[in-house]
Amino acid sequence: MAAAPSGMVFENPANGQREAVTNREILWAFLLGPVYFAKKAEWLHAGIHALLILISLLLWPTGILMTLGVWVGYACAAPTILEYRYQKMGWEKVGT
């Protein structure tokens, strides 16, 4: 049996909606890039991510390292970004 991904669960105190932030966020952010952050309504990070990718592509071919760094860096930071977002919106941490 596969182990459940580790993470945190946040609950909206106003309506009881729950959202889990797990290590899978890294995979989805890596696969989808700025689209993932837009899907999660994290518009600031979606815009910054897209802008940095655009700038790095304009610096082609030397910008390829920047592209890889931005893409992998944002993927690794995705769980932290989402945790901060839920805490900032007043959601309560209800589990791990």
N, C-alpha and C positions, 0 to 999 in steps of 0.2 A: 504494500500500500504506500502511496506517495505521501510525503509529509506536506502539511498545509503550509503555505508561504507565511513567513513571519511578517508582522506589521501591526498597525493600530486601527482601531475602529472609532470613528467620530460620529456623534449624534447631534442633530439639530434640535435644540431644546424647544423650539417653537412648534415643530410638527412631527418630531420623532424620526425623521429620515436619517438613515445610517449610511455611511460611506466608509469603506475600508481602504487603507493606504498600506500596500504591501510591496514586497520587492519586485513584484510583477510590473509595477509602474516603470521600472528601469527598462524592461524589455519593450513595453509598448511605446515609451518615449523614444527608444532607440529605433524602433521600426517606423514610427510615424512622424517623428520630429516635431516641428511646430504645429502640425495638425492635431497631435495628441493634446497639446496644451490648449489649443482652441476648443477642442471637444470638451475639455474639463473646465472651460470658461475662464481659464487663466490667461487673459488677453495680453497682459503686459509681457509675460514670458514668451508667449507665442510670437508676439511682435519682435521682441529682442532677438529671439532665436532665429526667426526668418531674416531679420536685418543682418545679423552677423554672418549667416550663411550666404546671403546675397553679396555682402562685402568680400567675403573670402573667395567666392567664385569669380568676382571681378578681378581678383589678384592672381588668377590662374596663370601659370601652373604652380607658382610658389605658394599660393594660398591653400593648396590641398591639405597641408598640415593643419592650418587654422580650421578648415572645414571639419576635418576629423576630430580635432580637439573640441570644437564647439558642440559637435553632434554627440560625442561620447560624454563630454562634461555635462551637458544638459540632461542626458539620459541618466547619468549617475545621481544628479541632483533632483530628479523628479520627485522621489518620495519626500524629501525635505521640503521642497517647494509646496507640495500639496498639504503636508502637515501644517506648515506655517499658514497656508491659506485658510484651512478649516479653523485653526485656533484664532486667527484674526477675525473671522466672521462670527466668532462667539460659540462655535460648536464645542461640545464637551467630549473629552476622550473617555470612552466607556469600556474599552478593552484593548487587549494586545493580541 
